[in-house]
């Protein structure tokens, strides 16, 4: 069975600077806490 981290790792998201980063790169070297905000407006 595939872990949640393994399923999320290939997702690519934009960074603030305009570059893109693969989610798996964020926790490659150390643990990461991810927070998703939903806009209500």
HTML snippet that shows the backbone in 3Dmol.js (N, CA, C, O; Angstrom):
<script src="https://3Dmol.org/build/3Dmol-min.js"></script>
<div id="view" style="width:600px;height:400px;position:relative"></div>
<script>
const pdb = `
ATOM      1  N   UNK A   1       0.831  -1.191   0.000  1.00  0.00           N
ATOM      2  CA  UNK A   1       0.000   0.000   0.000  1.00  0.00           C
ATOM      3  C   UNK A   1       0.875   1.254   0.000  1.00  0.00           C
ATOM      4  O   UNK A   1       1.836   1.351   0.763  1.00  0.00           O
ATOM      5  N   UNK A   2       0.542   2.181  -0.836  1.00  0.00           N
ATOM      6  CA  UNK A   2       1.314   3.408  -0.983  1.00  0.00           C
ATOM      7  C   UNK A   2       0.973   4.395   0.143  1.00  0.00           C
ATOM      8  O   UNK A   2      -0.193   4.559   0.501  1.00  0.00           O
ATOM      9  N   UNK A   3       1.998   5.046   0.691  1.00  0.00           N
ATOM     10  CA  UNK A   3       1.768   6.008   1.766  1.00  0.00           C
ATOM     11  C   UNK A   3       1.242   7.327   1.212  1.00  0.00           C
ATOM     12  O   UNK A   3       1.349   7.599   0.016  1.00  0.00           O
ATOM     13  N   UNK A   4       0.677   8.131   2.089  1.00  0.00           N
ATOM     14  CA  UNK A   4       0.187   9.456   1.685  1.00  0.00           C
ATOM     15  C   UNK A   4       1.348  10.298   1.183  1.00  0.00           C
ATOM     16  O   UNK A   4       1.218  10.997   0.179  1.00  0.00           O
ATOM     17  N   UNK A   5       2.481  10.240   1.871  1.00  0.00           N
ATOM     18  CA  UNK A   5       3.656  11.010   1.451  1.00  0.00           C
ATOM     19  C   UNK A   5       4.112  10.616   0.057  1.00  0.00           C
ATOM     20  O   UNK A   5       4.491  11.477  -0.737  1.00  0.00           O
ATOM     21  N   UNK A   6       4.080   9.333  -0.247  1.00  0.00           N
ATOM     22  CA  UNK A   6       4.493   8.869  -1.580  1.00  0.00           C
ATOM     23  C   UNK A   6       3.527   9.358  -2.653  1.00  0.00           C
ATOM     24  O   UNK A   6       3.947   9.651  -3.773  1.00  0.00           O
ATOM     25  N   UNK A   7       2.255   9.447  -2.329  1.00  0.00           N
ATOM     26  CA  UNK A   7       1.268   9.937  -3.302  1.00  0.00           C
ATOM     27  C   UNK A   7       1.365  11.443  -3.505  1.00  0.00           C
ATOM     28  O   UNK A   7       1.079  11.935  -4.596  1.00  0.00           O
ATOM     29  N   UNK A   8       1.767  12.188  -2.467  1.00  0.00           N
ATOM     30  CA  UNK A   8       1.878  13.645  -2.569  1.00  0.00           C
ATOM     31  C   UNK A   8       3.212  14.103  -3.149  1.00  0.00           C
ATOM     32  O   UNK A   8       3.287  15.195  -3.713  1.00  0.00           O
ATOM     33  N   UNK A   9       4.257  13.304  -3.028  1.00  0.00           N
ATOM     34  CA  UNK A   9       5.613  13.693  -3.423  1.00  0.00           C
ATOM     35  C   UNK A   9       5.741  14.215  -4.856  1.00  0.00           C
ATOM     36  O   UNK A   9       6.472  15.185  -5.060  1.00  0.00           O
ATOM     37  N   UNK A  10       5.077  13.636  -5.862  1.00  0.00           N
ATOM     38  CA  UNK A  10       5.284  14.126  -7.226  1.00  0.00           C
ATOM     39  C   UNK A  10       4.510  15.400  -7.584  1.00  0.00           C
ATOM     40  O   UNK A  10       4.701  15.934  -8.677  1.00  0.00           O
ATOM     41  N   UNK A  11       3.660  15.892  -6.716  1.00  0.00           N
ATOM     42  CA  UNK A  11       2.867  17.088  -7.020  1.00  0.00           C
ATOM     43  C   UNK A  11       3.785  18.305  -7.101  1.00  0.00           C
ATOM     44  O   UNK A  11       4.659  18.485  -6.254  1.00  0.00           O
ATOM     45  N   UNK A  12       3.586  19.132  -8.112  1.00  0.00           N
ATOM     46  CA  UNK A  12       4.400  20.330  -8.330  1.00  0.00           C
ATOM     47  C   UNK A  12       3.546  21.560  -8.041  1.00  0.00           C
ATOM     48  O   UNK A  12       2.435  21.694  -8.554  1.00  0.00           O
ATOM     49  N   UNK A  13       4.085  22.460  -7.207  1.00  0.00           N
ATOM     50  CA  UNK A  13       3.377  23.676  -6.821  1.00  0.00           C
ATOM     51  C   UNK A  13       4.219  24.907  -7.102  1.00  0.00           C
ATOM     52  O   UNK A  13       5.448  24.829  -7.082  1.00  0.00           O
ATOM     53  N   UNK A  14       3.576  26.058  -7.367  1.00  0.00           N
ATOM     54  CA  UNK A  14       4.345  27.291  -7.570  1.00  0.00           C
ATOM     55  C   UNK A  14       4.836  27.852  -6.238  1.00  0.00           C
ATOM     56  O   UNK A  14       4.159  27.744  -5.215  1.00  0.00           O
ATOM     57  N   UNK A  15       6.020  28.449  -6.270  1.00  0.00           N
ATOM     58  CA  UNK A  15       6.575  29.126  -5.097  1.00  0.00           C
ATOM     59  C   UNK A  15       6.281  30.614  -5.216  1.00  0.00           C
ATOM     60  O   UNK A  15       5.865  31.092  -6.272  1.00  0.00           O
ATOM     61  N   UNK A  16       6.497  31.338  -4.134  1.00  0.00           N
ATOM     62  CA  UNK A  16       6.237  32.775  -4.115  1.00  0.00           C
ATOM     63  C   UNK A  16       7.094  33.506  -5.144  1.00  0.00           C
ATOM     64  O   UNK A  16       6.631  34.467  -5.759  1.00  0.00           O
ATOM     65  N   UNK A  17       8.347  33.062  -5.341  1.00  0.00           N
ATOM     66  CA  UNK A  17       9.274  33.724  -6.255  1.00  0.00           C
ATOM     67  C   UNK A  17       8.948  33.455  -7.725  1.00  0.00           C
ATOM     68  O   UNK A  17       9.590  34.026  -8.606  1.00  0.00           O
ATOM     69  N   UNK A  18       7.968  32.604  -8.005  1.00  0.00           N
ATOM     70  CA  UNK A  18       7.612  32.291  -9.382  1.00  0.00           C
ATOM     71  C   UNK A  18       8.168  30.971  -9.876  1.00  0.00           C
ATOM     72  O   UNK A  18       7.800  30.522 -10.962  1.00  0.00           O
ATOM     73  N   UNK A  19       9.042  30.340  -9.114  1.00  0.00           N
ATOM     74  CA  UNK A  19       9.576  29.029  -9.474  1.00  0.00           C
ATOM     75  C   UNK A  19       8.571  27.946  -9.089  1.00  0.00           C
ATOM     76  O   UNK A  19       7.529  28.230  -8.499  1.00  0.00           O
ATOM     77  N   UNK A  20       8.894  26.721  -9.428  1.00  0.00           N
ATOM     78  CA  UNK A  20       8.056  25.584  -9.066  1.00  0.00           C
ATOM     79  C   UNK A  20       8.862  24.611  -8.231  1.00  0.00           C
ATOM     80  O   UNK A  20      10.076  24.496  -8.398  1.00  0.00           O
ATOM     81  N   UNK A  21       8.188  23.911  -7.333  1.00  0.00           N
ATOM     82  CA  UNK A  21       8.869  22.937  -6.480  1.00  0.00           C
ATOM     83  C   UNK A  21       8.011  21.686  -6.361  1.00  0.00           C
ATOM     84  O   UNK A  21       6.785  21.760  -6.280  1.00  0.00           O
ATOM     85  N   UNK A  22       8.667  20.551  -6.353  1.00  0.00           N
ATOM     86  CA  UNK A  22       7.983  19.269  -6.159  1.00  0.00           C
ATOM     87  C   UNK A  22       7.836  19.050  -4.653  1.00  0.00           C
ATOM     88  O   UNK A  22       8.803  19.213  -3.909  1.00  0.00           O
ATOM     89  N   UNK A  23       6.651  18.687  -4.205  1.00  0.00           N
ATOM     90  CA  UNK A  23       6.395  18.524  -2.779  1.00  0.00           C
ATOM     91  C   UNK A  23       7.382  17.577  -2.107  1.00  0.00           C
ATOM     92  O   UNK A  23       7.797  17.828  -0.975  1.00  0.00           O
ATOM     93  N   UNK A  24       7.759  16.512  -2.769  1.00  0.00           N
ATOM     94  CA  UNK A  24       8.688  15.554  -2.193  1.00  0.00           C
ATOM     95  C   UNK A  24      10.049  16.150  -1.860  1.00  0.00           C
ATOM     96  O   UNK A  24      10.750  15.637  -0.988  1.00  0.00           O
ATOM     97  N   UNK A  25      10.438  17.239  -2.550  1.00  0.00           N
ATOM     98  CA  UNK A  25      11.709  17.895  -2.257  1.00  0.00           C
ATOM     99  C   UNK A  25      11.673  18.595  -0.907  1.00  0.00           C
ATOM    100  O   UNK A  25      12.717  18.794  -0.286  1.00  0.00           O
ATOM    101  N   UNK A  26      10.488  18.970  -0.446  1.00  0.00           N
ATOM    102  CA  UNK A  26      10.379  19.696   0.817  1.00  0.00           C
ATOM    103  C   UNK A  26      10.748  18.817   2.005  1.00  0.00           C
ATOM    104  O   UNK A  26      11.384  19.292   2.946  1.00  0.00           O
ATOM    105  N   UNK A  27      10.362  17.550   1.981  1.00  0.00           N
ATOM    106  CA  UNK A  27      10.650  16.675   3.122  1.00  0.00           C
ATOM    107  C   UNK A  27      11.757  15.667   2.820  1.00  0.00           C
ATOM    108  O   UNK A  27      11.903  14.672   3.530  1.00  0.00           O
ATOM    109  N   UNK A  28      12.526  15.917   1.784  1.00  0.00           N
ATOM    110  CA  UNK A  28      13.631  15.031   1.428  1.00  0.00           C
ATOM    111  C   UNK A  28      14.693  14.983   2.530  1.00  0.00           C
ATOM    112  O   UNK A  28      15.206  13.908   2.841  1.00  0.00           O
ATOM    113  N   UNK A  29      15.027  16.130   3.122  1.00  0.00           N
ATOM    114  CA  UNK A  29      16.103  16.193   4.114  1.00  0.00           C
ATOM    115  C   UNK A  29      15.606  16.285   5.554  1.00  0.00           C
ATOM    116  O   UNK A  29      16.342  15.934   6.477  1.00  0.00           O
ATOM    117  N   UNK A  30      14.373  16.750   5.766  1.00  0.00           N
ATOM    118  CA  UNK A  30      13.871  16.932   7.126  1.00  0.00           C
ATOM    119  C   UNK A  30      12.335  16.891   7.117  1.00  0.00           C
ATOM    120  O   UNK A  30      11.715  17.044   6.064  1.00  0.00           O
ATOM    121  N   UNK A  31      11.735  16.687   8.275  1.00  0.00           N
ATOM    122  CA  UNK A  31      10.267  16.664   8.346  1.00  0.00           C
ATOM    123  C   UNK A  31       9.660  18.020   7.973  1.00  0.00           C
ATOM    124  O   UNK A  31      10.295  19.063   8.129  1.00  0.00           O
ATOM    125  N   UNK A  32       8.439  17.986   7.486  1.00  0.00           N
ATOM    126  CA  UNK A  32       7.744  19.198   7.060  1.00  0.00           C
ATOM    127  C   UNK A  32       6.328  19.184   7.622  1.00  0.00           C
ATOM    128  O   UNK A  32       5.670  18.144   7.649  1.00  0.00           O
ATOM    129  N   UNK A  33       5.866  20.345   8.068  1.00  0.00           N
ATOM    130  CA  UNK A  33       4.466  20.505   8.450  1.00  0.00           C
ATOM    131  C   UNK A  33       3.790  21.316   7.352  1.00  0.00           C
ATOM    132  O   UNK A  33       4.180  22.454   7.089  1.00  0.00           O
ATOM    133  N   UNK A  34       2.782  20.737   6.714  1.00  0.00           N
ATOM    134  CA  UNK A  34       2.085  21.432   5.628  1.00  0.00           C
ATOM    135  C   UNK A  34       0.719  21.892   6.129  1.00  0.00           C
ATOM    136  O   UNK A  34      -0.001  21.149   6.795  1.00  0.00           O
ATOM    137  N   UNK A  35       0.384  23.128   5.793  1.00  0.00           N
ATOM    138  CA  UNK A  35      -0.885  23.711   6.176  1.00  0.00           C
ATOM    139  C   UNK A  35      -1.552  24.223   4.907  1.00  0.00           C
ATOM    140  O   UNK A  35      -0.958  24.982   4.141  1.00  0.00           O
ATOM    141  N   UNK A  36      -2.779  23.802   4.697  1.00  0.00           N
ATOM    142  CA  UNK A  36      -3.539  24.262   3.544  1.00  0.00           C
ATOM    143  C   UNK A  36      -4.609  25.229   4.027  1.00  0.00           C
ATOM    144  O   UNK A  36      -5.400  24.899   4.910  1.00  0.00           O
ATOM    145  N   UNK A  37      -4.631  26.414   3.451  1.00  0.00           N
ATOM    146  CA  UNK A  37      -5.616  27.419   3.812  1.00  0.00           C
ATOM    147  C   UNK A  37      -6.682  27.489   2.728  1.00  0.00           C
ATOM    148  O   UNK A  37      -6.385  27.432   1.535  1.00  0.00           O
ATOM    149  N   UNK A  38      -7.883  27.609   3.154  1.00  0.00           N
ATOM    150  CA  UNK A  38      -8.992  27.743   2.215  1.00  0.00           C
ATOM    151  C   UNK A  38      -9.527  29.161   2.314  1.00  0.00           C
ATOM    152  O   UNK A  38      -9.748  29.679   3.409  1.00  0.00           O
ATOM    153  N   UNK A  39      -9.728  29.770   1.182  1.00  0.00           N
ATOM    154  CA  UNK A  39     -10.199  31.147   1.145  1.00  0.00           C
ATOM    155  C   UNK A  39     -11.726  31.170   1.206  1.00  0.00           C
ATOM    156  O   UNK A  39     -12.402  30.603   0.347  1.00  0.00           O
ATOM    157  N   UNK A  40     -12.242  31.816   2.206  1.00  0.00           N
ATOM    158  CA  UNK A  40     -13.689  31.998   2.324  1.00  0.00           C
ATOM    159  C   UNK A  40     -13.996  33.454   2.060  1.00  0.00           C
ATOM    160  O   UNK A  40     -13.725  34.305   2.907  1.00  0.00           O
ATOM    161  N   UNK A  41     -14.540  33.751   0.933  1.00  0.00           N
ATOM    162  CA  UNK A  41     -14.785  35.174   0.682  1.00  0.00           C
ATOM    163  C   UNK A  41     -15.605  35.365  -0.456  1.00  0.00           C
ATOM    164  O   UNK A  41     -15.912  36.502  -0.813  1.00  0.00           O
TER     165      UNK A  41
END
`;
const viewer = $3Dmol.createViewer("view");
viewer.addModel(pdb, "pdb");
viewer.setStyle({}, {cartoon: {color: "spectrum"}});
viewer.zoomTo();
viewer.render();
</script>
